[in-house]
Amino acid sequence: MNTQLENLLEVAEYYTPSETVDIPAGETKIIEFAGLNSQRYGFNRILVGGTGLSKIYCTVKKNNGRDTIIPRIQLETLKKLFLERSIEGAIGIAKGTNVQFVLENTGVATQKVNVELIGYDTEHLIRKIQAYESKNLPFPAVEFITTQITVPANTEQLRVDISMPEYETRLYRIAMSNDQQDEDILVSMMQNRTLIKDEVFLNQINEEFANMRIILPRTLKARDPFEIYLSNLSGNPVNVSFLGETYRI
């Protein structure tokens, strides 16, 4: 490695690995990322590209066999959450630990998919943590809440309960996707008999949260299901994914 490249790596603020895979119909492929030289790292954004993203289902987890970062949802949902914004803080990955993207192709054709992480190497992750500490702020601990549901044709107000952690969280942003038309799905949200979001079309959710968080972050109660109500205006069943970005209080 030449000296100029070594110097660039030493001062690089971002760590942005990416990988492309072809996923035949009905098959599953795994994209896996390790830190630079298997060292500790962190990421605060996931960018995805490719074909048929509403037919690709993605689970994000660590290779330690116990920690799931984002449970199984449509890859399109992940794309929408991170398209214009990153999460607060970063998701830290310990030395020697890899992040796996398990990609399932539920469509009838081969799809080409690229996944890219936007994040920090060890040194710059530490600097980011120290920046919060210098302001006497805790480093944000993101907690994703998700669901994947098939909504039958011509359904009105189907209630879907999403399990919550055993501690309070604050809701910052939401992304949703489906495998048909956004105009087919109406969405509303509640928790503990409190209306969080009045009924809107699915595309309005993504437009509201695309480049900004909720005006007043909503406190979500521990262990009390987060309720989504889905109406399907079409004559076909629709697969819907929901992804909420919350932070532990």
Backbone torsions as a table, in degrees:
resi	resn	phi	psi	omega
1	MET	NA	132.7	-178.2
2	ASN	-77.1	161.7	-174.6
3	THR	-62.5	-39.5	-178.9
4	GLN	-61.6	-44.1	179.4
5	LEU	-66.5	-40.0	177.5
6	GLU	-59.7	-42.3	179.5
7	ASN	-64.9	-39.0	178.3
8	LEU	-62.5	-42.4	179.6
9	LEU	-65.5	-35.7	-178.4
10	GLU	-65.5	-33.9	-176.6
11	VAL	-101.7	-0.3	-177.2
12	ALA	-61.5	126.4	179.5
13	GLU	-82.9	-29.2	-174.5
14	TYR	-110.9	151.7	174.0
15	TYR	-121.1	111.7	-169.9
16	THR	-129.0	67.7	177.3
17	PRO	-72.9	152.0	176.4
18	SER	-149.3	159.9	178.6
19	GLU	-154.7	145.0	179.1
20	THR	-115.8	138.4	177.0
21	VAL	-135.4	151.5	168.9
22	ASP	-98.8	129.3	-176.8
23	ILE	-118.7	106.1	178.3
24	PRO	-62.6	156.0	179.2
25	ALA	-54.3	131.9	176.9
26	GLY	78.7	2.7	-177.6
27	GLU	-109.4	167.2	-179.8
28	THR	-124.0	133.6	174.8
29	LYS	-125.2	154.0	179.7
30	ILE	-119.1	128.1	169.2
31	ILE	-103.4	131.1	-173.9
32	GLU	-129.1	135.6	-179.5
33	PHE	-122.3	132.6	171.0
34	ALA	-111.7	161.2	176.8
35	GLY	-72.3	170.1	175.9
36	LEU	-57.6	121.5	-177.5
37	ASN	55.2	32.4	178.9
38	SER	61.4	23.2	179.1
39	GLN	-87.1	168.9	177.0
40	ARG	-58.2	142.2	175.6
41	TYR	-153.6	178.2	177.9
42	GLY	-149.2	156.9	175.8
43	PHE	-140.0	149.3	179.4
44	ASN	-127.0	9.6	178.8
45	ARG	-154.4	143.6	175.2
46	ILE	-124.6	122.7	176.2
47	LEU	-111.4	133.3	179.3
48	VAL	-128.1	149.3	176.1
49	GLY	-144.6	164.5	178.3
50	GLY	138.0	-161.8	-175.8
51	THR	-112.1	150.1	173.2
52	GLY	59.0	40.5	-172.8
53	LEU	-67.3	-21.5	175.7
54	SER	-80.0	-11.4	176.4
55	LYS	-97.9	-9.4	178.2
56	ILE	-97.5	126.6	177.6
57	TYR	-105.2	135.7	-171.0
58	CYS	-125.1	133.5	169.8
59	THR	-118.8	128.0	179.2
60	VAL	-107.0	124.2	-177.0
61	LYS	-150.7	166.6	174.1
62	LYS	-91.5	155.5	-175.8
63	ASN	-83.8	13.8	178.5
64	ASN	-83.1	-2.2	175.3
65	GLY	83.4	3.4	-177.3
66	ARG	-136.0	-23.8	-173.3
67	ASP	-104.5	112.6	173.4
68	THR	-100.4	125.4	-179.2
69	ILE	-84.2	-48.7	177.7
70	ILE	-135.4	116.2	177.7
71	PRO	-64.9	172.7	-171.9
72	ARG	-59.6	119.2	175.4
73	ILE	-146.5	170.3	174.9
74	GLN	-64.0	138.5	-179.4
75	LEU	-62.9	-27.8	177.6
76	GLU	-59.6	-35.6	179.8
77	THR	-64.8	-43.7	178.2
78	LEU	-60.5	-42.8	178.4
79	LYS	-58.3	-44.8	-176.2
80	LYS	-66.2	-39.1	-178.3
81	LEU	-63.9	-39.8	-172.8
82	PHE	-101.1	4.9	-172.6
83	LEU	-60.1	-41.9	-175.2
84	GLU	-122.9	-3.7	-178.5
85	ARG	-144.7	154.5	172.2
86	SER	-100.6	167.7	174.2
87	ILE	-76.3	165.7	173.8
88	GLU	-70.5	143.5	178.4
89	GLY	67.1	-128.8	178.2
90	ALA	-168.6	158.5	172.8
91	ILE	-90.0	113.3	-177.3
92	GLY	-83.9	137.7	178.8
93	ILE	-120.4	122.8	-175.0
94	ALA	-68.5	158.6	177.0
95	LYS	-55.4	133.2	177.6
96	GLY	80.4	1.9	179.4
97	THR	-105.1	138.8	178.9
98	ASN	-109.0	155.2	172.9
99	VAL	-104.4	130.4	-178.4
100	GLN	-112.5	134.5	170.9
101	PHE	-108.7	106.9	179.6
102	VAL	-89.7	114.4	-171.5
103	LEU	-114.0	116.9	-179.3
104	GLU	-109.1	125.9	178.4
105	ASN	-95.0	107.2	-179.7
106	THR	-94.0	1.9	-179.1
107	GLY	-84.3	-171.0	-176.3
108	VAL	-108.0	4.6	-180.0
109	ALA	-134.8	156.8	175.2
110	THR	-65.9	137.7	179.6
111	GLN	-121.1	143.1	176.3
112	LYS	-104.8	128.1	-173.9
113	VAL	-132.8	137.7	172.6
114	ASN	-119.4	136.5	175.0
115	VAL	-120.9	133.0	179.2
116	GLU	-130.5	133.3	173.1
117	LEU	-97.2	139.5	172.7
118	ILE	-114.1	117.1	-174.6
119	GLY	-164.4	-151.7	-168.5
120	TYR	-132.9	141.2	170.2
121	ASP	-75.7	-179.2	-174.3
122	THR	-54.5	-51.6	-175.4
123	GLU	-60.2	-45.3	-175.0
124	HIS	-79.2	-23.8	171.8
125	LEU	-66.6	-43.4	178.1
126	ILE	-61.3	-41.4	178.7
127	ARG	-62.1	-39.6	-179.8
128	LYS	-65.4	-42.1	177.7
129	ILE	-63.5	-43.9	180.0
130	GLN	-63.6	-31.6	178.5
131	ALA	-63.3	-38.0	176.1
132	TYR	-69.2	-45.0	-178.0
133	GLU	-61.8	-35.2	-179.3
134	SER	-65.5	-20.7	177.9
135	LYS	-102.5	12.0	-178.0
136	ASN	57.2	38.2	178.5
137	LEU	-113.4	139.9	175.4
138	PRO	-71.2	146.9	177.6
139	PHE	-70.3	125.8	-174.3
140	PRO	-57.1	131.1	178.7
141	ALA	-107.5	98.0	-176.6
142	VAL	-72.3	144.5	176.6
143	GLU	-136.5	115.5	-179.8
144	PHE	-89.9	133.1	172.9
145	ILE	-110.8	136.6	-172.3
146	THR	-142.7	160.3	165.6
147	THR	-154.2	153.7	174.4
148	GLN	-131.9	121.7	-172.8
149	ILE	-140.9	144.6	170.4
150	THR	-97.2	120.6	-178.3
151	VAL	-98.1	116.7	-178.6
152	PRO	-59.5	159.9	178.9
153	ALA	-60.1	144.1	174.0
154	ASN	54.4	41.3	-179.3
155	THR	-95.3	140.2	175.6
156	GLU	-117.2	125.7	171.8
157	GLN	54.1	51.2	173.4
158	LEU	-70.9	122.2	-178.8
159	ARG	-86.5	130.9	177.1
160	VAL	-125.8	123.0	179.7
161	ASP	-96.9	128.9	176.4
162	ILE	-106.3	125.4	-179.8
163	SER	-66.7	140.7	-179.9
164	MET	-109.5	157.3	177.0
165	PRO	-64.5	172.0	-179.9
166	GLU	-89.4	31.7	176.1
167	TYR	-154.0	156.6	-178.9
168	GLU	-69.7	147.6	176.4
169	THR	-134.1	165.5	174.1
170	ARG	-115.6	129.2	-179.8
171	LEU	-82.8	125.4	-179.3
172	TYR	-109.2	-47.4	-175.8
173	ARG	-145.5	161.6	-179.4
174	ILE	-138.2	144.3	169.6
175	ALA	-136.1	146.3	178.7
176	MET	-140.5	156.3	173.5
177	SER	-150.6	167.9	176.7
178	ASN	-151.2	170.2	-176.2
179	ASP	-102.7	16.5	176.8
180	GLN	-126.3	-118.4	-179.6
181	GLN	-116.3	136.3	179.2
182	ASP	-58.0	-30.2	-177.4
183	GLU	-72.9	-8.0	-179.1
184	ASP	-83.9	-17.9	-170.5
185	ILE	-117.1	127.6	170.9
186	LEU	-107.5	143.6	-172.9
187	VAL	-133.7	137.8	166.1
188	SER	-138.1	163.7	-173.3
189	MET	-141.8	143.6	178.5
190	MET	-146.1	160.8	165.7
191	GLN	-151.2	133.2	177.9
192	ASN	53.8	45.5	177.9
193	ARG	62.4	17.6	177.1
194	THR	-109.9	125.7	180.0
195	LEU	-73.3	121.6	178.6
196	ILE	-97.7	-38.7	-179.2
197	LYS	-143.2	118.7	175.3
198	ASP	-68.6	166.9	-172.5
199	GLU	-65.7	128.7	176.2
200	VAL	-142.1	168.0	173.3
201	PHE	-75.1	153.2	-176.3
202	LEU	-55.9	-40.8	-178.0
203	ASN	-64.4	-25.8	178.8
204	GLN	-68.3	-32.7	176.0
205	ILE	-59.2	-49.5	-178.0
206	ASN	-67.0	-36.3	178.7
207	GLU	-67.7	-35.9	-179.4
208	GLU	-67.6	-40.8	-171.9
209	PHE	-104.2	5.5	-174.5
210	ALA	-57.0	-47.6	-175.2
211	ASN	-126.5	17.8	176.8
212	MET	-157.0	159.2	178.6
213	ARG	-93.0	173.6	178.9
214	ILE	-58.7	143.6	-174.4
215	ILE	-59.9	-48.1	175.3
216	LEU	-120.8	103.2	-177.5
217	PRO	-49.7	129.8	-175.7
218	ARG	-86.2	127.9	176.3
219	THR	-80.0	124.7	179.9
220	LEU	-105.6	133.0	-176.2
221	LYS	-72.4	150.8	177.9
222	ALA	-71.4	139.2	172.6
223	ARG	63.8	-3.0	-179.7
224	ASP	-93.9	116.6	-173.2
225	PRO	-54.7	140.4	172.2
226	PHE	-87.7	124.0	-171.1
227	GLU	-104.3	128.2	173.3
228	ILE	-113.8	136.3	176.6
229	TYR	-114.6	123.0	-173.9
230	LEU	-119.3	130.5	173.6
231	SER	-115.6	131.4	179.9
232	ASN	-108.4	111.8	-176.3
233	LEU	-84.2	-7.7	-175.0
234	SER	-92.9	169.2	177.9
235	GLY	-91.2	14.9	179.4
236	ASN	-128.1	149.4	172.9
237	PRO	-64.3	145.3	-177.3
238	VAL	-127.2	131.7	175.0
239	ASN	-88.8	125.5	-175.2
240	VAL	-122.6	135.8	174.5
241	SER	-115.7	142.3	177.9
242	PHE	-127.0	137.3	178.1
243	LEU	-137.4	119.8	177.9
244	GLY	-113.1	134.7	177.8
245	GLU	-98.1	110.6	-179.8
246	THR	-125.3	165.0	-179.6
247	TYR	-132.8	136.9	179.5
248	ARG	-64.5	134.1	179.3
249	ILE	-86.7	NA	NA
